[in-house]
C-alpha cells in the first residue's frame, strides 16, 4: 500500500481529486495480481474499449463518407430542382409536355432569391451504336457553357479529351465508352425512334457524332448511360425547335430546396410542376439516416459491453485491496476520497481505451483506400461492385461531431459503470476489512 502522511489524510483536509488520490489510483492500476492488483484485467478492459470505440468511429466515418459522396454525385451532375410542363394539347391537336417560351421564363426564374442558375435542357432515351456494339443511353442536350460548369463534369474522377471541344461533338460517360468500345475521336450513331412520320410509318432519326470528351464521375448510373450534346444540335436532332423538355435549376442552398419550390411554381404559373433532388433521392437518404441511427445504437451496445469489463475489474480490485482500504480509512481517508480513488481507476481505463480507439478509428478512415485495396487483393477482387453500390470506391470522412459522439458515449458509459464499484469501496467498513488481518 502506498505510504501517505497522516496530515494529508485528515478528514476534510484535502480537496477532491488531490494528487495523493491520483497516486494511490496509479499504484492500484499498475500493480500485478500477485500484489493484489488486476493489471491483466485492466489491459483486457482497455483493449475491449479500444476495439469498440474503433469500430464505432470507423463505421461512422464510412457512413458519413458514403452519404457525402452520394450527395456530391447527386448534386454534382444533376439539377437541384427541375421544372416540367404538364400535358397539354398543341395547335395541331397533339399531346405534349414540352416547355414553350422558355427564353422568357428563364430570366424570371433567375430573379428568385436563392436561385443561382436556370438552364434549358433537352432530354430523351435513345439507342447509341458503334461499329461493334449497341447501348441504350440517356441524352442530355445542354448549352456548352452550362455543361462546363457542372461540378462533376468540370472536375471528374477521370476524363479523356478536352472539355472545350464539347461544342463540336458529343460527350459520353466512361461506362458508355466501355460498352460501345470507343474513345475520343471515334464516331457513334444516335438513333431516335421518334423520327419523321411518313405514309409508311415513322422513320427513325439517325445521326453520327464525333466523341470529343469522355467523363467519369464515379457513379455507375451516370457514367453508364449518360451522353451530352450541344443544346442547339440536340434540339435539331430531336425536333425540339423553340421548345425544351425541362428547365434545370441550381440553388445556393440545396438543403433548403423546399422553400424555393413554391416560389418557382408561382413564377412558372399554372400547368407546371417541380421535381427536386429530395423527391428523387430523399427516400434513399432517409433510409441512410435510419441505418445510421440503428448502426449507432448497435455499436453503442458494443461499447457498453466493453465498458462493463471495468466493473468486473474494479470489483476484483476492491476485493483484493480491502485491507488497504481499511488502513486508509483508519488513518483518516474519507468515504469520498476512497470513492474518488476507485473512480479514477475506472475512468482512467475508459479514457485510455477511448483515446486509443478514436486514434485507430481516425487512422483507419484516413487510410481507408490502401486498407481497402489490400482487402480487395486478399479476397481476389470483386469486393466492391460499382454496379450495385453506384460508387466507384469506398468513401470515408472523419466528421468532428461523429468523433465527439463516440468520445462522449464511451466516456459517459465508462464513468457511469465506474460509480458502482467505487461506491461499494467507499462504503466498506474498515473494522470488517481489518478484522481477520
N, C-alpha and C positions, 0 to 999 in steps of 0.2 A: 504494500500500500504506500502511496505517496506520502511523504512527511510534510505536513503543513503546520506552521506556527499557530499556537492556540489564540494569539491575539487577532489573527486574520479570520478566525472562525467564530468569533464572538457572535452571539445571536443578534442579528440585525446590524452587525458592524460592517458588513461587506455589501457592496452594491450588486445587483443581479448581473450575471454573466461576468463575474470578476475573473482576472487572469488565473487564479488558483482553480476555479471551476473548469476552465478550458484545459489546464494542466492535468487535472485528475481524469477528465474525459479522454484526453490524448493517451494517457498511460493505460487506461482500460481498453481502448481500441487496439493498441499495438501489442498488448500482452498476449502471450500464447496460451493455448488451452491448458498446458501443464502448470501455468501460473494463475489459473482461474479465469483466463480470458477466453475469447471466442474469435480469434483472428481469422480462422478458416471460414467461419460463418460470416464474418464481416466481408471477406473477399467475395464470397458467393453472393451476398446481398448486393455489393457494388456491381458485380458482373451482371446480375439479373436486371437491375435498374438501368445499367448502361445499354443492354440489348433492347430492353423495352422502349426506352426513350429514343434510341437509334432507329428502331422500326417506326415509331410514331413520326419523327422528324422526316425520315426518308419518304415515308408514304405521303405525308402532307406535301412535301416538295414535289413529288411526282404528280400528285393530283392537281396542285396549283399550276405546275408547268403544263400539264395536259390541257387544263382549262384555258390558260393564257394562250397557248399555241393554237388551240381550236378557235378562240375568239379572234386571234390575229389573222388566221386564214379566212375566217368567215367575213370579217370586216375589211380585210386587205384586198380581196379580189371581188367583192360583191357590194352592191349598194346597201346603205343603211336602211333605206326605205325606197320602195318602188311605187310609182303612181300608174294605175291602169285605168283604161276606159271600160265601162260596162258594154254589154251587147246593144247595138243599135242597128237600124236599117238605113242603108245608103240610098242615094237618089236612084240608083239602078235597081233597088229592091233587094239587095243582098245583105246578109247579116255580117257585121264586122265589129271588131274590138280595137281597131287601130285608132290612134290619137291624131286628130286633125288640128291644125292651128297651133302646133307645139312651139313655133317660133315666138308667139305672143305670150304663151303660158310660162315658158322658162324664165324670162326676166321677172315676172311677178313672183315666182317661187323663190328667186334669189333675194327678194325683199323681206322674206320671213326671217325673223330673228332666230339664229342658230343654224340656218342652212348655209353650208359652205360651198356647195356645188350642186347644180342640177343639170343633167346631160340627157339628150335623147338617145334612145337605144332601139336598134332593130334586132329581133331575136327569132330564131327558128331552129327546128330539128331537121337535120339534113343527113345525107349519106356522103362520106368522103371516100375517094378512091385514088389509089396509086397504081403503079404498073403491076403490082403483085398482090395487093390486098385491099379490102374494103373495111370501113368502120363507121358506125353511127356517131355523129358529132352534134354539138350544140353551137350554133353560130351566133356570135355577138357582133353586131355592126355598130361601131363607135367611132367618134372623131379621134384622129391621131393624137391631138393634144390631151384629150381626156384619157386615152389609153396609156399614155406615158406617165400620167400622174397617179395611176392605181398603185398603191403601196407595194403589193406583192409582185406586180408586173415590173415596176421600176427597179425593185431590189429583190429579185427571186433567189431561191436557193441555188439554182443553176440556170444557165441560159446559153444559147448559141445564136450568133448573129448580132446585128446592131438594132437597137430599139428604134433608132431614127429611120430605118428602112421600112418600117411598118406601112407607111403611106403608099408604097408602091407594090405591096404584095399582101401576104396573109401571115398571121402569127398563130402558131399552134402549140398545144401543151406537149410536154415530153412523152406522156403516155400515148397521145395520138401519134406522135412521130414514131415511137417504137411499134405501135400496132400497124402502121402503114409501111414501116421500113423506109422512112425518108429522112432527109436532113435539109439544112439550109441550102437553097439553090435549086432544089428539086421542085417538080410541078405536081400538084394534086388537083383532082377534079371534085367540085362540089355539085351534088345532084339534088335538086329540089322537086318533090312530086307535085307541088303546086305551080304548074307551068302554064303554058298557053293553051287555052281551050280552042279546039278545032271541031270540025264536023265529025271527026273520027275519035274524039275523046280529048283528054288532056295530055299534052306533050310535056314531059319533064324538062325543067331548066337545067342545063349542064354548062359549066364554065370551068376553065383551068386557071390556077393562080400559082405564082411562084412563092415558095416559102422563104420569107425574109427574116423570121425571128422565131425561135423556139424557147419557151419558158417552162420552168419547173418550180411551182410554188410550194411543193412539199405536201400537197393534199391530193390524194388519189382521185377523188371525184371531180376535181377541177382539171388536173393535168391529163386525165384520161379521155375527157370528152370535149373540152372547150377549144374553140378556134375563134379568132378575131379577124374581121375585115374592116377596112376603112368605111366610114359611115355612108358616104355617097355611093360607093360601089355596092355595099350591102343593100341599100335602097333600090338600086337599079336591078340587081340580081333577083331580089325577092319581090320586085314590082311594088315597092312601097313609096313611090314618089310622093313627096309632100305629106307623108304620114309616118308615124313610128309606132312600135308595139308597146313601149313603156318609157317612162322618164325616171332615170336613176337619180336619187337624191342622197347626198352625203351631208352629214351634220357634224357640228363641232363636238357634241357630247352624245355618242351613240347610246349610252345608258339611259338618257332622257328622251328617247325617241317617241315615247307615248305622248309626251307633252306637245311635241311638234306635229304629230299626225293630224290632230284636229285642225290646226291652222292650215296645213297643206290642203285638206279636203275643202275647207272654206274658200281658199283661193281658187282651187280647181273647179269648184261648182258641182252641180248635180251630175250624176252619171259617172262619177269617178270613185274608185276605191283604192286604198293603200295597203301595201303588204310590207311589213318591216322585217328586219333580221330576227327580232324576237318571235315573230309569227312562224318563221321558217325553222329557227334553231332554238327557240325558247324552251320547248319541251325537253330537248336534249340537255340543255344547260340546267334546267330544274332537276332532271334525273341525276346529273353530275353532282349538283349540290346536295341532293338527298343521299347519294352514295358517299359523298364526303362526310356528311354528318354520321352516317351509320359506321363508316370506317373509323372515324374518330372515337365513337363510343366503344367499338370493339377493341381498339388499341388502348383505350383508357382502361379497360378491364385488364389488359395485359400489364399495363403499368401498375395497376392496383395489386395484382398478384405478385409482381416483382417487389413492390414496396412492403408487402406482407412479410417478406423474409426478414425485414428489420424487426418485426415483433418477436419472432422466434429467437433471433439473435440476442435481442435485449433481455428477453425473459431468461435466457440461459445466463447472460451476463449478470443480471440481478441476483439470480440464484447463487452463482459462483462467488459473487462479491458481497454476499450477505454479511460476512464478518467485517469487511472493510466499512460497509455502510453503518453497522452497529458502532464501530470505533469512532467514525467521523461524527455520527450523531451524539455520541457520548462526550466528545471534546468540544461540542458546540455548533456543529453544522446544522442548519435549519432544514426543515422539510422542503422548503422551496429550493434551497441550494442543491439538495440531493436530486430533486426532480430536474433541475436545470442541467446537472451533470449528465444524467442519462438522456435528457432531451438533446444535448449537444452531441452525444454519441450517435443517436439515431439520425438526427438532422445532418450530421457530417457525412454519414453513409449516403443519404439521399442526395446531398449536394454534390458529392464527388461523382456518384453514378450519373446524375443529371448532366453535369458539365461534360463528362466523357461521352455520354450518349449524344448530346447535342453536337459536339465536335465531330464525332464519327458520322452522324446523320448529314451534317452540312458538307463534309468532305465527300460523302457518297453522292450527294446531289450535284456538287460542283464537278465531280469527275465521273459522271454517270455514263458519258459516251465511251471512254475506254473500258469501263467495267462492263457495259452492255455488249460491246464488241467482243470482249473476252468470253462472256457467257454465250453469245451467239456462236462464237467459234467452237467452244466446248460442246455445244449442242448440235454442231454440224450445220448451222444456218437455219433460216426459216423461222426463228423465234418470233420475229416481228413482221407481220404481213400487212403492208400498207393497204392492200385490197380490202381488208376487214376494218382496220383502225383509222383509215383515211389520212394518217400522218406518216411521213417517211422515216421518222426516228422517234425514240422515246424521250420526251422532254422532261425537264425537272427545273424547278425555280424555287430558290430559297427565299421565302417571304418572311419579313421581320415578325409580323403578327402570328404567323404559323409557329415560328420558333418560340415566341413568347407564350403561346398557348401550351406548347409542350413543356416548357420550363415551369409555368405556373401549375400545370396539372401535376407534374412529377413532384415538385417541391411541396405543394399543398398536401398531397397524399402522404409523402414521407413525414411531414411534420405532424399530421393528424395521427397516423398509426404509431408514431413515437410517443405520443402523450400517454397511451395506456400503460405500457411497461414502466415509463418514467414515473407516472403517478403511483404505481404499485411500489416502486422502490422507495419513494418518499414516505410512504405510509408504513414501511417496515419498522416494527418495534425493536429498538436497539437491545432491550433485555432478551427478547426471543432470539435475536441474531447472535448474542454472545453467551447464551445460556449453556450451550454444550461446547464452548471453546475452552 
